[in-house]
Amino acid sequence: MMSSLFLSFGKVGRMRLRFLILSVVAVLGMARGAYAQGCALCYTSASALGASGERSLDIGILTLLTPALVLFAAVMFLLYRRATAATVES
């Protein structure tokens, strides 16, 4: 369904599809940087926090994760609504 959404617009749709593919490849290519999150200094300092420090760290992670997930869900909802509107019009 998504491929027909991109390809039905002709040249502009093919350009969007190329951009989407290049974006996915770029994001997957940057995934190697995520391994830096397991550094020994971060692990040592986090393990030395104790129970209250671990809870604070968990709350901090959730606090930083929540806005990103809300934005992601909103964009996916808008894309879904736009795709279903285009399908209904066709």
Residue, then its C-alpha position, 0 to 999 in steps of 0.5 A: m500500500m505504501s509503495s503505491l502511495f509513493l509510486s502513484f505520484g510519478k516522478v515526485g513519488r519516485m524521488r520520495l521513495r529514493f529519499l526514504i530508502l536513503s534515509v533508512v540506509a543512513v539511519l542503519g549506517m549510524a547504528r554502530g554509534a549506539y555501541a558507545q552506550g556500553c562504555a565501562l565508565c558509564y556502567t561503573s558509575a551507574s552500578a555504584l548509584g545504589a537503589s535510589g540512584e537506579r530509580s532516578l536513572d530509570i525515571g530520567i530515561l523514561t522522561l527523555l524517552t516519552p517526548a520522542l515516542v509521542l512525536f513518533a506516534a503522532v507522525m505515524f498517525l498523521l501518515y496513516r491518516r493521509a494514506t487512508a484519505a488518499t486511498v478513499e479519494s482514489 
